[in-house]
Amino acid sequence: AVGLGTGQESVGLAKAAALASAVDPFIPAATLLYELSGQRLGDRTVHRISRQVGSVACEQERQLALRMASWSVPLEGIEARPARLYVCVDGVMVHRQWNEAKCVACYWETDDGHGGTLRQTRYAVRFESAEPFKAFAWSLAMRCGLDSAVEVILLGDGAAWIWDHVAGVLGEGTICITDWYHVMEHVWACGNTLYGQASQEASQWVDRYETMLWEGQYLSMIES
């Protein structure tokens, strides 16, 4: 009658617990919830709520990913229609028998109403191989306005599976960019190999090519 769920938490309290547990482990999340709302829930209760919410979100993601078979998502599932959409993809090893979690983040910028910009970001993380994961990357990008974006930027660390699997489902016009950190990691490795680890000559060599890259002269860099 008063809107309590089967676990005896109100919808509002359960939502607050799920949000808190999304940014903190369960025990700190329970403490944070109490400090902000005055409502006390045990860490096991917060754990249970977050797992329930996670299972629902997981199933929703799976259903959207299945729609790649028909290359369509429900209009009501599209959250934004930005002119430029960024899609960032990476993999990270997680100590769950050391499995790789594949991650995708889609972000875009909006006007904050005061002459500045706000960045909106959505995420998805799955324990999947590259082939099935591309459907989850596609469905998240569709939610974020892939179908109507004028420009789509795919950012990756240079791993072949990102270009081979994800780039192909984002559209032929997708601009693929290797992120700056990983590019410079390879440039430094090359400089250290040529001139010696952490030598002055290596540093000077890297500085030269870093400037060329920053100014967009990557073709000149490759030719030299």
Backbone torsions as a table, in degrees:
resi	resn	phi	psi	omega
1	ALA	NA	-34.7	-177.5
2	VAL	-101.6	12.0	174.6
3	GLY	85.8	22.6	178.5
4	LEU	-82.0	140.8	175.6
5	GLY	-80.5	-176.4	-178.6
6	THR	-65.2	-23.2	178.4
7	GLY	-90.1	5.8	177.8
8	GLN	72.3	20.8	172.1
9	GLU	-106.8	143.4	175.4
10	SER	-68.8	161.9	179.5
11	VAL	-60.3	-42.4	-180.0
12	GLY	-63.1	-41.7	179.9
13	LEU	-69.4	-40.2	178.2
14	ALA	-63.2	-40.3	177.8
15	LYS	-63.4	-43.1	179.2
16	ALA	-63.4	-39.8	179.0
17	ALA	-65.2	-40.6	179.3
18	ALA	-65.2	-41.4	179.1
19	LEU	-65.2	-41.7	179.4
20	ALA	-64.4	-40.0	-177.9
21	SER	-75.1	-14.3	176.7
22	ALA	-74.9	-20.7	-177.9
23	VAL	-113.4	-9.0	-178.6
24	ASP	-144.4	152.8	171.1
25	PRO	-58.2	167.5	-166.8
26	PHE	-64.3	-41.4	-179.0
27	ILE	-67.1	-49.9	174.9
28	PRO	-60.8	-33.7	179.9
29	ALA	-63.9	-40.8	178.4
30	ALA	-64.3	-39.5	177.8
31	THR	-65.8	-44.9	179.2
32	LEU	-60.7	-42.6	179.1
33	LEU	-59.4	-42.5	179.8
34	TYR	-66.5	-42.6	-178.6
35	GLU	-64.4	-35.3	-176.7
36	LEU	-85.3	-33.2	-172.4
37	SER	-117.1	-17.6	-175.3
38	GLY	79.6	2.0	179.2
39	GLN	-98.2	127.2	-175.8
40	ARG	-102.0	123.5	172.8
41	LEU	-126.3	143.3	177.4
42	GLY	-70.7	156.8	-178.4
43	ASP	-63.4	-31.4	177.7
44	ARG	-68.3	-34.9	177.5
45	THR	-66.9	-43.1	176.9
46	VAL	-60.9	-40.9	177.7
47	HIS	-60.4	-46.5	-178.5
48	ARG	-62.6	-44.5	-179.0
49	ILE	-62.6	-44.8	-177.0
50	SER	-65.8	-35.1	177.7
51	ARG	-68.5	-38.6	177.9
52	GLN	-64.1	-46.8	179.8
53	VAL	-63.8	-41.4	179.8
54	GLY	-62.5	-38.5	-179.8
55	SER	-66.7	-36.9	177.3
56	VAL	-67.2	-45.7	179.3
57	ALA	-62.3	-39.4	179.0
58	CYS	-61.1	-43.2	179.8
59	GLU	-67.9	-38.3	177.4
60	GLN	-63.1	-42.8	176.6
61	GLU	-60.9	-42.0	-178.3
62	ARG	-64.5	-41.6	179.9
63	GLN	-64.8	-39.5	177.3
64	LEU	-67.1	-39.2	179.5
65	ALA	-62.8	-35.9	179.5
66	LEU	-63.1	-22.2	-179.1
67	ARG	-72.3	-8.1	176.8
68	MET	-63.2	-22.1	178.1
69	ALA	-61.5	-30.3	178.8
70	SER	-112.6	3.0	177.8
71	TRP	54.6	44.3	179.3
72	SER	-149.9	148.0	172.2
73	VAL	-128.9	156.0	178.6
74	PRO	-61.3	140.8	179.9
75	LEU	-57.5	-35.2	-178.9
76	GLU	-69.6	-14.4	178.6
77	GLY	-86.7	-7.1	-179.4
78	ILE	-86.3	119.3	-173.7
79	GLU	-90.3	-24.9	-175.0
80	ALA	-153.6	164.3	175.7
81	ARG	-136.9	68.1	-178.1
82	PRO	-75.4	156.2	175.7
83	ALA	-71.2	-37.1	179.5
84	ARG	-125.3	127.3	-179.7
85	LEU	-118.8	129.8	176.1
86	TYR	-101.8	133.8	177.0
87	VAL	-123.4	116.8	-177.7
88	CYS	-111.4	129.1	-175.4
89	VAL	-129.0	138.4	178.6
90	ASP	-158.1	170.1	174.4
91	GLY	-126.3	145.5	179.4
92	VAL	-138.1	137.2	179.0
93	MET	-78.9	129.8	-178.3
94	VAL	-117.3	137.2	-177.0
95	HIS	-75.9	68.0	171.1
96	ARG	-128.3	68.7	-165.6
97	GLN	62.0	28.4	177.5
98	TRP	52.4	61.6	172.6
99	ASN	-95.2	152.7	175.8
100	GLU	-89.6	125.0	172.6
101	ALA	-93.0	123.4	177.6
102	LYS	-91.5	133.6	-171.0
103	CYS	-124.0	142.5	173.1
104	VAL	-136.1	136.1	175.0
105	ALA	-127.1	130.2	174.8
106	CYS	-112.1	131.4	178.1
107	TYR	-140.7	158.2	179.3
108	TRP	-153.1	166.2	-177.6
109	GLU	-113.2	143.5	176.9
110	THR	-129.5	160.4	178.0
111	ASP	-73.0	131.1	180.0
112	ASP	-86.2	-0.6	179.2
113	GLY	85.7	-1.9	-179.0
114	HIS	-128.1	25.0	179.9
115	GLY	86.9	-0.1	179.4
116	GLY	-113.3	-169.0	-179.0
117	THR	-128.8	152.8	174.0
118	LEU	-118.6	140.1	177.5
119	ARG	-101.0	125.8	176.1
120	GLN	-104.8	133.5	-175.8
121	THR	-135.0	139.8	174.0
122	ARG	-128.0	147.8	-173.9
123	TYR	-128.8	156.1	167.8
124	ALA	-148.1	139.9	179.7
125	VAL	-135.0	130.6	-178.5
126	ARG	-139.7	145.9	169.5
127	PHE	-90.3	81.1	-177.3
128	GLU	-135.5	158.2	169.4
129	SER	-77.3	171.0	-172.4
130	ALA	-61.0	-39.8	-175.0
131	GLU	-62.9	-53.2	177.8
132	PRO	-71.9	-26.2	-177.9
133	PHE	-65.6	-30.1	-176.5
134	LYS	-60.3	-28.4	178.1
135	ALA	-68.0	-35.5	178.8
136	PHE	-72.3	-37.2	175.8
137	ALA	-63.9	-42.4	179.4
138	TRP	-63.9	-46.3	-176.3
139	SER	-65.9	-37.2	177.0
140	LEU	-66.5	-43.2	178.6
141	ALA	-61.7	-38.1	177.2
142	MET	-64.3	-41.2	176.3
143	ARG	-58.4	-31.6	-175.1
144	CYS	-95.9	9.9	172.3
145	GLY	101.6	22.2	-179.1
146	LEU	-55.9	-42.2	-171.9
147	ASP	-64.0	-28.1	-176.9
148	SER	-112.0	-1.9	-177.9
149	ALA	-67.2	136.6	177.5
150	VAL	-73.4	-35.0	-177.5
151	GLU	-135.4	133.5	178.7
152	VAL	-123.0	126.1	-179.2
153	ILE	-113.1	122.8	174.8
154	LEU	-104.2	119.2	178.9
155	LEU	-104.9	132.4	178.5
156	GLY	-149.1	174.6	-178.3
157	ASP	-94.0	7.3	-179.6
158	GLY	97.8	-4.1	178.8
159	ALA	-61.7	134.4	-174.7
160	ALA	-59.9	-35.1	-175.7
161	TRP	-64.7	-27.8	179.7
162	ILE	-68.1	-49.3	-179.0
163	TRP	-70.3	-39.5	-174.7
164	ASP	-71.8	-33.8	-174.2
165	HIS	-107.8	-48.8	-173.0
166	VAL	-79.1	-42.6	-176.6
167	ALA	-56.4	-38.1	-175.7
168	GLY	-66.2	-24.2	-177.7
169	VAL	-95.7	-2.3	-179.6
170	LEU	-94.9	-7.8	178.3
171	GLY	115.6	152.2	-176.0
172	GLU	-64.9	-28.3	-177.3
173	GLY	-85.1	5.1	-178.0
174	THR	-62.7	132.5	177.3
175	ILE	-93.7	117.8	-177.4
176	CYS	-96.7	125.6	-177.7
177	ILE	-130.0	128.8	172.2
178	THR	-81.4	132.6	-173.6
179	ASP	-66.2	151.7	-172.3
180	TRP	-58.1	-42.4	-177.1
181	TYR	-58.0	-48.0	-176.4
182	HIS	-73.3	-33.5	174.8
183	VAL	-60.3	-48.3	-178.4
184	MET	-67.9	-28.9	175.4
185	GLU	-60.6	-41.9	178.6
186	HIS	-72.0	-37.5	178.1
187	VAL	-62.4	-44.1	178.3
188	TRP	-63.7	-40.3	179.0
189	ALA	-60.8	-39.4	179.2
190	CYS	-67.9	-45.4	179.6
191	GLY	-61.6	-42.4	179.4
192	ASN	-66.9	-34.0	178.1
193	THR	-68.9	-39.4	-177.3
194	LEU	-73.9	-39.7	-168.9
195	TYR	-122.1	0.7	179.7
196	GLY	103.3	142.1	-176.2
197	GLN	-57.3	121.4	174.4
198	ALA	59.3	25.5	178.1
199	SER	-79.6	161.4	178.6
200	GLN	-64.5	-37.4	179.2
201	GLU	-63.5	-39.9	178.6
202	ALA	-64.2	-41.6	-179.9
203	SER	-63.1	-42.9	179.1
204	GLN	-65.3	-40.4	179.0
205	TRP	-63.1	-43.9	179.7
206	VAL	-65.2	-42.7	180.0
207	ASP	-57.3	-41.6	-179.1
208	ARG	-62.0	-48.8	-176.2
209	TYR	-77.2	-26.3	174.6
210	GLU	-64.2	-41.7	177.7
211	THR	-63.0	-42.9	178.7
212	MET	-61.2	-42.8	178.8
213	LEU	-64.3	-44.7	-177.4
214	TRP	-62.3	-31.6	179.9
215	GLU	-89.5	6.0	176.2
216	GLY	80.6	15.1	-177.4
217	GLN	-93.0	48.1	-175.0
218	TYR	-69.3	-31.0	178.0
219	LEU	-67.4	-39.7	176.9
220	SER	-64.6	-36.9	178.9
221	MET	-64.1	-44.4	-178.7
222	ILE	-65.0	-41.0	-178.7
223	GLU	-67.7	-29.3	-177.0
224	SER	-84.3	NA	NA
